[in-house]
Amino acid sequence: MTEMPVRTEPAEHATYRAEARAWLSQNASLKTGVDDWSTQKTHVDPQALVDYFERCKAWQRTTFEGGYAGITWDTAHGGQGGEAWQTRIYNEEAAAFDVTNGFLAATTAMLGTALRFHGTDDQKARFLPPMLSAEQTWCQLFSEPGAGSDLAGLGCRADRDGDIFRVNGQKVWNSMAQAADWGFLLVRSNPDVPKHKGITFILVDMASPGIEVRPLVQPTGQSHFNEVFFDDVEIPVENVVGEINGGWAIAKTVLMAESQFIGTSGGRDTSQVLIELAQAHGLGDDAIMRQELMRCYIDERILRMLSQVLNNAVRSGKPPPIDGALLKLKMAYNRVQFGNTAMAILGPAGVVDLGADSVFAQEELLGRFSVSIGGGTNEVGKNNIGHRMGLPREPGTPIDMPWKDIPR
């Protein structure tokens, strides 16, 4: 029988991998299991959540100083001017270490992409480097109580007064708004035109007078999400990204980057954690459990392979060969599988116990909603994919109706 050839990577790639691994070994510790700080997402104590956020910021600064933040970004914007394969190799090596930049990775992917495509040179120079170094942290201010699934129906009002906009209204489901320095905000700047054409994308200092942030308690007990209120908040017109009333184009860039990020954020190897959990609880040889574990393993590997294809294309400047919404839907499906399997392993202890294994299982069970709802619900994602495939839109108000005339 002929042996399969051993696949080797180019010498340049191997050298970079060795350098990244050596740097990580000097600056971080290897993962050990469910007790890793980088994988613990639930922080019921508000101070513990802030401490976690600060630890993520510290790691972001470390990677920035070490030359591993924004690897493919231009050097003028604080990046390394590197290649897509370098980002892939670094992420592969970093996955073994107990480190994370947490939610910072999401906002960097979303706003960083939007500014690089739509921002002015001054905006890029002003905001991108401190974003990469975590000197400035960001939150997303999009959804509203009456504009979640239909984001373009938002009503947070911005009225121009010379060189400023006065903003009034409310946003909701704003991750880490209680700790962020800045926010990227969608506002209704013209109510007399169709809803998609009267939106402006603007950047706001979260310390501005008139902004109130109220944490929302989630099923897990933590307050990662918030609602944010604006009362005559003054924002300079120079903070507008793109054209006034042309913010929907920038919003679409952010939403596509968000879907791609959620779908390609592989972080930890959850299927391996589930396998170790089953072995520790005497289910390693159970036929039914082994089948479930294999299903989790296969689904996770499929998502990783699709993510790698998409990431390689995007970082190489090529059109995405896979719709990011598809990967997000796959991630949401996987989270359901992971949560159900974790609970099947632990049984009642997964619900009532407070040990590390049970906390992990509870996070997996309840964390499914952060993916199936956050960044656009599964249903919205399926609708968007259908629209791009040429399927008819769902019944609703005429797309050319002025926003002010839409029934509410």
VEXRO-757799 format. One line per field, with one value per residue (C-alpha): residue number from 1; residue in one letter; x, y, z. Coordinates in nm, 3 decimals, m for minus. Example, Ala and Ser with C-alpha at 12.3 -4.5 7.8 and 13.67 -1.06 7.14 Angstrom:
BEGIN
seq: 1, 2 .
type: a, s .
x: 1.230, 1.367 .
y: m0.450, m0.106 .
z: 0.780, 0.714 .
END
This chain:
BEGIN
seq: 1, 2, 3, 4, 5, 6, 7, 8, 9, 10, 11, 12, 13, 14, 15, 16, 17, 18, 19, 20, 21, 22, 23, 24, 25, 26, 27, 28, 29, 30, 31, 32, 33, 34, 35, 36, 37, 38, 39, 40, 41, 42, 43, 44, 45, 46, 47, 48, 49, 50, 51, 52, 53, 54, 55, 56, 57, 58, 59, 60, 61, 62, 63, 64, 65, 66, 67, 68, 69, 70, 71, 72, 73, 74, 75, 76, 77, 78, 79, 80, 81, 82, 83, 84, 85, 86, 87, 88, 89, 90, 91, 92, 93, 94, 95, 96, 97, 98, 99, 100, 101, 102, 103, 104, 105, 106, 107, 108, 109, 110, 111, 112, 113, 114, 115, 116, 117, 118, 119, 120, 121, 122, 123, 124, 125, 126, 127, 128, 129, 130, 131, 132, 133, 134, 135, 136, 137, 138, 139, 140, 141, 142, 143, 144, 145, 146, 147, 148, 149, 150, 151, 152, 153, 154, 155, 156, 157, 158, 159, 160, 161, 162, 163, 164, 165, 166, 167, 168, 169, 170, 171, 172, 173, 174, 175, 176, 177, 178, 179, 180, 181, 182, 183, 184, 185, 186, 187, 188, 189, 190, 191, 192, 193, 194, 195, 196, 197, 198, 199, 200, 201, 202, 203, 204, 205, 206, 207, 208, 209, 210, 211, 212, 213, 214, 215, 216, 217, 218, 219, 220, 221, 222, 223, 224, 225, 226, 227, 228, 229, 230, 231, 232, 233, 234, 235, 236, 237, 238, 239, 240, 241, 242, 243, 244, 245, 246, 247, 248, 249, 250, 251, 252, 253, 254, 255, 256, 257, 258, 259, 260, 261, 262, 263, 264, 265, 266, 267, 268, 269, 270, 271, 272, 273, 274, 275, 276, 277, 278, 279, 280, 281, 282, 283, 284, 285, 286, 287, 288, 289, 290, 291, 292, 293, 294, 295, 296, 297, 298, 299, 300, 301, 302, 303, 304, 305, 306, 307, 308, 309, 310, 311, 312, 313, 314, 315, 316, 317, 318, 319, 320, 321, 322, 323, 324, 325, 326, 327, 328, 329, 330, 331, 332, 333, 334, 335, 336, 337, 338, 339, 340, 341, 342, 343, 344, 345, 346, 347, 348, 349, 350, 351, 352, 353, 354, 355, 356, 357, 358, 359, 360, 361, 362, 363, 364, 365, 366, 367, 368, 369, 370, 371, 372, 373, 374, 375, 376, 377, 378, 379, 380, 381, 382, 383, 384, 385, 386, 387, 388, 389, 390, 391, 392, 393, 394, 395, 396, 397, 398, 399, 400, 401, 402, 403, 404, 405, 406, 407, 408 .
type: m, t, e, m, p, v, r, t, e, p, a, e, h, a, t, y, r, a, e, a, r, a, w, l, s, q, n, a, s, l, k, t, g, v, d, d, w, s, t, q, k, t, h, v, d, p, q, a, l, v, d, y, f, e, r, c, k, a, w, q, r, t, t, f, e, g, g, y, a, g, i, t, w, d, t, a, h, g, g, q, g, g, e, a, w, q, t, r, i, y, n, e, e, a, a, a, f, d, v, t, n, g, f, l, a, a, t, t, a, m, l, g, t, a, l, r, f, h, g, t, d, d, q, k, a, r, f, l, p, p, m, l, s, a, e, q, t, w, c, q, l, f, s, e, p, g, a, g, s, d, l, a, g, l, g, c, r, a, d, r, d, g, d, i, f, r, v, n, g, q, k, v, w, n, s, m, a, q, a, a, d, w, g, f, l, l, v, r, s, n, p, d, v, p, k, h, k, g, i, t, f, i, l, v, d, m, a, s, p, g, i, e, v, r, p, l, v, q, p, t, g, q, s, h, f, n, e, v, f, f, d, d, v, e, i, p, v, e, n, v, v, g, e, i, n, g, g, w, a, i, a, k, t, v, l, m, a, e, s, q, f, i, g, t, s, g, g, r, d, t, s, q, v, l, i, e, l, a, q, a, h, g, l, g, d, d, a, i, m, r, q, e, l, m, r, c, y, i, d, e, r, i, l, r, m, l, s, q, v, l, n, n, a, v, r, s, g, k, p, p, p, i, d, g, a, l, l, k, l, k, m, a, y, n, r, v, q, f, g, n, t, a, m, a, i, l, g, p, a, g, v, v, d, l, g, a, d, s, v, f, a, q, e, e, l, l, g, r, f, s, v, s, i, g, g, g, t, n, e, v, g, k, n, n, i, g, h, r, m, g, l, p, r, e, p, g, t, p, i, d, m, p, w, k, d, i, p, r .
x: 0.000, 0.143, 0.189, 0.033, 0.298, 0.355, 0.234, 0.495, 0.462, 0.704, 1.019, 0.905, 0.581, 0.759, 0.999, 0.714, 0.528, 0.833, 0.879, 0.511, 0.517, 0.832, 0.683, 0.359, 0.556, 0.738, 0.425, 0.146, 0.065, m0.080, m0.449, m0.528, m0.904, m1.234, m1.057, m0.882, m0.961, m0.976, m1.268, m1.480, m1.746, m1.986, m1.902, m2.201, m2.017, m2.008, m1.656, m1.543, m1.677, m1.483, m1.170, m1.207, m1.243, m0.928, m0.740, m0.848, m0.725, m0.391, m0.346, m0.442, m0.172, 0.078, 0.008, 0.025, 0.365, 0.482, 0.388, 0.096, m0.201, m0.342, m0.096, m0.245, m0.328, m0.121, 0.172, 0.035, m0.267, m0.073, m0.064, 0.221, 0.166, 0.185, 0.026, m0.294, m0.099, 0.078, m0.253, m0.368, m0.048, m0.049, m0.413, m0.339, m0.055, m0.239, m0.534, m0.325, m0.257, m0.470, m0.519, m0.793, m0.874, m1.242, m1.499, m1.222, m1.173, m1.535, m1.533, m1.193, m1.327, m1.645, m1.534, m1.180, m1.316, m1.563, m1.301, m1.047, m1.304, m1.507, m1.311, m1.117, m0.739, m0.773, m1.024, m0.801, m0.498, m0.700, m0.887, m0.723, m0.388, m0.545, m0.805, m0.533, m0.343, m0.662, m0.592, m0.948, m1.220, m1.547, m1.908, m2.170, m2.480, m2.716, m3.026, m3.325, m3.635, m3.835, m3.557, m3.382, m3.467, m3.555, m3.246, m3.309, m3.628, m3.425, m3.550, m3.269, m3.281, m2.988, m3.061, m2.784, m2.696, m2.401, m2.092, m2.266, m2.547, m2.783, m2.880, m3.185, m3.313, m3.232, m3.019, m3.024, m2.825, m2.501, m2.216, m1.974, m2.110, m2.056, m1.678, m1.620, m1.454, m1.624, m1.924, m2.013, m2.369, m2.648, m2.889, m3.196, m3.076, m3.354, m3.705, m3.849, m3.681, m3.705, m3.566, m3.238, m3.155, m3.190, m2.935, m2.596, m2.303, m2.124, m1.863, m1.940, m1.731, m1.913, m1.811, m2.019, m2.278, m2.629, m2.534, m2.671, m2.577, m2.798, m2.678, m2.923, m2.915, m2.900, m3.011, m2.653, m2.669, m2.413, m2.467, m2.266, m2.545, m2.675, m2.932, m2.800, m2.998, m2.912, m3.047, m2.936, m2.592, m2.368, m2.147, m1.916, m2.011, m1.647, m1.716, m1.948, m1.808, m1.897, m2.172, m2.445, m2.762, m2.544, m2.476, m2.657, m2.367, m2.124, m2.369, m2.380, m2.001, m2.011, m2.285, m2.104, m1.781, m1.974, m2.127, m1.790, m1.624, m1.884, m1.868, m1.489, m1.399, m1.271, m1.104, m1.109, m1.157, m1.491, m1.530, m1.202, m1.320, m1.641, m1.442, m1.227, m1.540, m1.704, m1.393, m1.369, m1.730, m1.698, m1.872, m1.569, m1.676, m2.050, m2.158, m2.433, m2.215, m1.926, m2.161, m2.267, m1.906, m1.808, m2.093, m1.965, m1.610, m1.711, m1.934, m1.657, m1.402, m1.636, m1.682, m1.308, m1.233, m1.498, m1.367, m1.013, m1.124, m1.315, m1.039, m0.768, m0.970, m1.057, m0.704, m0.570, m0.804, m1.018, m1.401, m1.537, m1.616, m1.856, m2.128, m2.036, m2.401, m2.376, m2.085, m2.273, m2.571, m2.339, m2.182, m2.529, m2.617, m2.291, m2.353, m2.687, m2.510, m2.233, m2.473, m2.697, m2.400, m2.242, m2.568, m2.612, m2.268, m2.334, m2.704, m2.875, m2.538, m2.503, m2.799, m2.759, m2.385, m2.148, m1.826, m1.605, m1.749, m2.107, m2.031, m1.880, m2.190, m2.423, m2.224, m2.252, m2.626, m2.719, m2.446, m2.622, m2.849, m2.559, m2.488, m2.841, m2.961, m2.648, m2.525, m2.865, m3.102, m3.089, m3.417, m3.283, m2.971, m3.175, m3.388, m3.078, m2.931, m3.261, m3.266, m2.912, m3.020, m3.298, m3.590, m3.883, m3.888, m4.131, m4.451, m4.406, m4.419, m4.302, m3.925, m3.959, m4.199, m4.057, m3.953, m4.189, m4.489, m4.414, m4.685, m4.562 .
y: 0.000, 0.339, 0.580, 0.923, 1.196, 1.411, 1.763, 2.025, 2.402, 2.640, 2.727, 3.089, 2.973, 2.731, 3.004, 3.244, 2.972, 2.900, 3.270, 3.315, 3.008, 3.128, 3.474, 3.326, 3.095, 3.397, 3.606, 3.358, 3.020, 2.717, 2.635, 2.376, 2.321, 2.466, 2.678, 2.892, 3.261, 3.304, 3.064, 3.181, 3.404, 3.438, 3.702, 3.762, 4.014, 4.347, 4.413, 4.070, 4.157, 4.484, 4.304, 4.051, 4.336, 4.502, 4.174, 4.146, 4.502, 4.417, 4.120, 4.332, 4.584, 4.301, 4.166, 4.518, 4.581, 4.236, 4.290, 4.045, 4.285, 4.389, 4.165, 4.242, 4.607, 4.886, 5.004, 5.359, 5.241, 5.060, 4.723, 4.504, 4.514, 4.134, 3.850, 3.651, 3.332, 3.503, 3.582, 3.223, 3.079, 3.314, 3.230, 2.858, 2.892, 3.132, 2.890, 2.671, 2.953, 3.092, 3.435, 3.633, 3.989, 3.907, 4.151, 4.380, 4.137, 4.185, 4.565, 4.571, 4.344, 4.549, 4.911, 4.848, 4.708, 4.997, 5.266, 5.103, 5.095, 5.412, 5.638, 5.949, 5.952, 6.166, 5.923, 5.624, 5.795, 5.911, 5.594, 5.282, 5.276, 5.330, 5.067, 4.810, 4.901, 4.902, 5.261, 5.324, 5.063, 5.057, 4.942, 4.899, 5.122, 4.986, 4.800, 4.974, 4.843, 4.895, 4.825, 4.496, 4.255, 4.555, 4.760, 5.010, 5.114, 5.276, 5.606, 5.746, 6.104, 6.325, 6.692, 6.902, 7.230, 7.385, 7.173, 6.930, 6.678, 6.669, 6.308, 6.186, 5.833, 5.487, 5.187, 4.838, 4.510, 4.709, 4.480, 4.627, 4.980, 5.030, 5.000, 5.128, 5.463, 5.522, 5.394, 5.363, 5.481, 5.467, 5.763, 5.879, 6.202, 6.240, 6.104, 6.229, 5.969, 5.586, 5.426, 5.302, 5.646, 5.863, 5.695, 5.837, 5.644, 5.850, 5.799, 5.915, 5.961, 5.762, 6.022, 6.287, 6.468, 6.327, 5.960, 5.714, 5.345, 5.095, 4.732, 4.451, 4.128, 3.818, 3.460, 3.378, 3.644, 3.872, 4.215, 4.204, 4.383, 4.733, 4.986, 5.332, 5.657, 5.981, 6.313, 6.607, 6.453, 6.675, 6.494, 6.679, 6.645, 6.555, 6.222, 6.111, 5.813, 5.824, 6.055, 6.212, 6.009, 5.744, 5.542, 5.226, 5.134, 5.154, 4.965, 4.680, 4.662, 4.636, 4.372, 4.157, 4.186, 4.096, 3.785, 3.682, 3.740, 3.537, 3.258, 3.247, 3.308, 2.961, 3.052, 2.732, 2.375, 2.310, 1.957, 1.859, 2.008, 1.802, 1.486, 1.542, 1.621, 1.294, 1.096, 1.259, 1.162, 0.801, 0.836, 0.799, 0.449, 0.512, 0.439, 0.701, 0.969, 0.889, 0.941, 1.282, 1.381, 1.283, 1.491, 1.792, 1.725, 1.701, 2.010, 2.211, 2.099, 2.185, 2.536, 2.580, 2.474, 2.707, 2.986, 2.933, 2.952, 3.275, 3.436, 3.354, 3.512, 3.829, 3.884, 3.837, 4.105, 3.859, 3.847, 3.621, 3.278, 3.203, 3.426, 3.517, 3.474, 3.103, 3.063, 3.250, 3.018, 2.718, 2.857, 2.903, 2.543, 2.422, 2.610, 2.430, 2.097, 2.185, 2.301, 1.997, 1.760, 1.929, 1.898, 1.535, 1.456, 1.617, 1.546, 1.725, 1.839, 2.058, 2.263, 2.273, 2.243, 2.543, 2.355, 2.444, 2.167, 2.274, 2.643, 2.548, 2.346, 2.627, 2.875, 2.648, 2.594, 2.958, 3.098, 2.965, 3.268, 3.511, 3.363, 3.286, 3.638, 3.854, 4.003, 3.943, 3.659, 3.328, 3.419, 3.752, 3.579, 3.325, 3.604, 3.796, 3.487, 3.429, 3.786, 3.752, 3.431, 3.619, 3.489, 3.730, 3.948, 3.891, 4.102, 4.442, 4.815, 4.942, 4.984, 5.338, 5.464, 5.759, 5.652, 5.899, 5.737, 5.378, 5.252, 5.187 .
z: 0.000, m0.102, 0.188, 0.160, 0.127, 0.433, 0.365, 0.449, 0.443, 0.271, 0.465, 0.499, 0.661, 0.892, 1.005, 1.078, 1.269, 1.484, 1.557, 1.649, 1.872, 2.047, 2.104, 2.241, 2.473, 2.615, 2.664, 2.749, 2.904, 2.734, 2.777, 3.043, 3.011, 3.129, 3.393, 3.130, 3.173, 2.797, 2.759, 3.054, 2.903, 3.197, 3.459, 3.686, 3.904, 3.709, 3.833, 3.714, 3.367, 3.365, 3.490, 3.206, 2.956, 3.094, 3.065, 2.702, 2.642, 2.801, 2.568, 2.268, 2.366, 2.405, 2.056, 1.914, 2.072, 1.965, 1.600, 1.587, 1.576, 1.241, 1.058, 0.714, 0.786, 0.631, 0.841, 0.816, 1.013, 1.284, 1.110, 0.992, 0.616, 0.616, 0.424, 0.482, 0.553, 0.843, 1.012, 0.963, 1.109, 1.406, 1.486, 1.462, 1.712, 1.945, 1.973, 2.205, 2.452, 2.733, 2.576, 2.407, 2.310, 2.357, 2.223, 2.097, 1.810, 1.702, 1.703, 1.533, 1.259, 1.217, 1.249, 1.130, 0.804, 0.765, 0.822, 0.593, 0.310, 0.376, 0.614, 0.520, 0.552, 0.865, 1.019, 0.944, 1.099, 1.400, 1.488, 1.343, 1.533, 1.879, 1.791, 1.724, 2.042, 2.258, 2.356, 2.236, 2.269, 2.077, 2.096, 1.824, 1.847, 1.581, 1.709, 1.866, 2.049, 1.728, 1.479, 1.537, 1.260, 1.042, 1.123, 0.842, 1.023, 1.304, 1.446, 1.665, 1.537, 1.434, 1.357, 1.209, 1.377, 1.195, 1.258, 1.492, 1.498, 1.797, 1.861, 2.052, 2.089, 2.219, 2.123, 2.271, 2.286, 2.286, 2.390, 2.646, 2.600, 2.974, 2.926, 2.571, 2.501, 2.164, 1.970, 1.602, 1.565, 1.305, 1.314, 1.123, 0.959, 0.698, 0.771, 0.441, 0.218, 0.205, 0.517, 0.365, 0.223, 0.533, 0.762, 0.865, 1.012, 1.277, 1.551, 1.904, 2.217, 2.487, 2.746, 2.566, 2.785, 2.740, 2.700, 2.956, 2.954, 3.140, 3.168, 3.084, 3.285, 3.062, 3.134, 3.234, 3.507, 3.350, 3.195, 2.875, 2.685, 2.751, 2.641, 2.558, 2.567, 2.384, 2.511, 2.292, 2.245, 2.034, 1.779, 1.536, 1.170, 1.100, 1.275, 0.994, 0.802, 0.433, 0.313, 0.525, 0.458, 0.294, 0.607, 0.498, 0.268, 0.560, 0.782, 0.527, 0.533, 0.913, 0.911, 0.654, 0.854, 1.170, 1.013, 0.878, 1.216, 1.405, 1.151, 1.138, 1.503, 1.584, 1.913, 2.112, 2.001, 2.172, 2.040, 2.208, 2.538, 2.506, 2.437, 2.746, 2.949, 2.840, 2.926, 3.269, 3.343, 3.231, 2.895, 2.669, 2.560, 2.544, 2.185, 2.167, 2.329, 2.096, 1.802, 1.935, 1.999, 1.647, 1.509, 1.705, 1.585, 1.219, 1.232, 1.394, 1.136, 0.847, 0.985, 1.033, 0.676, 0.534, 0.756, 0.633, 0.269, 0.335, 0.543, 0.292, 0.012, 0.204, 0.332, m0.019, m0.152, m0.348, m0.354, m0.078, m0.230, 0.058, 0.200, 0.557, 0.657, 0.576, 0.817, 1.089, 1.047, 1.067, 1.384, 1.538, 1.454, 1.607, 1.932, 1.971, 1.922, 2.167, 2.439, 2.408, 2.415, 2.718, 2.910, 2.801, 2.946, 3.284, 3.324, 3.616, 3.751, 3.447, 3.568, 3.946, 4.007, 4.012, 3.941, 3.644, 3.425, 3.492, 3.436, 3.099, 3.006, 3.113, 2.904, 2.601, 2.653, 2.705, 2.481, 2.172, 2.175, 2.144, 1.800, 1.681, 1.775, 1.798, 1.471, 1.311, 1.389, 1.205, 1.037, 0.911, 0.786, 0.591, 0.443, 0.334, 0.170, m0.007, m0.137, m0.272, m0.446, m0.622, m0.416, m0.366, m0.057, 0.226, 0.219, 0.378, 0.319, m0.022, m0.022, m0.168, 0.101, 0.303, 0.653, 0.821, 0.647, 0.750, 0.992, 1.345 .
END
